Amino acid sequence: MASADLPAPRTPEGRDGLAALLAHPERAVVALDFDGTLAPIVPDPDQARAHPGAAAALSRLAPHLAAVAVVTGRPAGVAVRYGGFAGVPGLDHLVVLGHYGAERWDARSGEVHTPGAHPGVTAVRAELPGFLDRIGAWSGTWIEDKGGRAVAVHTRRTEDPDAAFEALRRPLHELAESHGLMVEPGRYVLELRPPGVDKGVALAAYLREVDAGSVLYGGDDLGDLAAFAAVEDLRKHGTAGLLVASAGTAESPPEVAERADLTVPGPEGVVALLDALADALE
């Protein structure tokens, strides 16, 4: 297997993870975030779409692996639609873990399994418009309904996104706590959702399900650090892992690249990495 075109991880753990994936791909899982990793970040999340080469690269790589998963805060069905993943040859075993693992879409059945709306999220969703108005939220702040399992407040469209974001941190934490929820920060977004569910929990559970021998996880934002931590913990117990940061813009949180074994330039770099892996395994 040729691997000359594969980028070299900067850490020994990352190099071990890549070597394990190449040596035994049939026991390897490639798991990836969606927004910022497979899809470029855009001002309106409803306009986000996967990089044009993402589905094709995954379809080349997936048949060599134990599994491919997309782990996202979006509803699973939305990620499937925006990713163009349904019905793609080679992706018949793809799994999308949406709402941080609370939802699941399997390519084999084409169905989404979900536990339904969370009562705390339902209450917050109803309160948020009036709440933001009362606290004088900056003009341009807007609410994203994530389908009953989470609700997010974005500041990207405000005149000063950083100041608006910081001004909302404390009041939104207090609102979330009053309804038994937690706040997950991201790039110019604060997401209110139930506790006990994150990308690390979802990823670890899925890797146990498929009895993975190694894992590559790629992400770009603060919510991906829980998945990074899960991979770091698995390494201590014998599962090789490669952590990839998609860091395509100045907005990319530095914490993600600092924790990663390998950094690539945004979704374009992720797709190039997937294609290089497929080349090495074909």
MORAJO-V944248 format. One line per field, one symbol per residue. phi: phi as a letter, one per 40 degrees, with the letter a starting at -180 (. if undefined). Layout:
phi->???
//
This chain:
phi->.cbcccccdcbccccccccccccbccbbbbbbcccgbcbccbdbdcccadddcccccccccdccbcabbbbaccddcccccccgccgcdgbcbcbbccffhcbabbcccgbbbacgcccccdccdccddccccccgdcdhcabbcbggbaabbbbdcccbdcccccccdcccccccccbgbbbbcacfabbbaccgbaccccccccccdcfccaabbbabbccccccdccccccdcbgccabbbbcbcbcccccdccccccabbcgdcccccccccccdccc
//
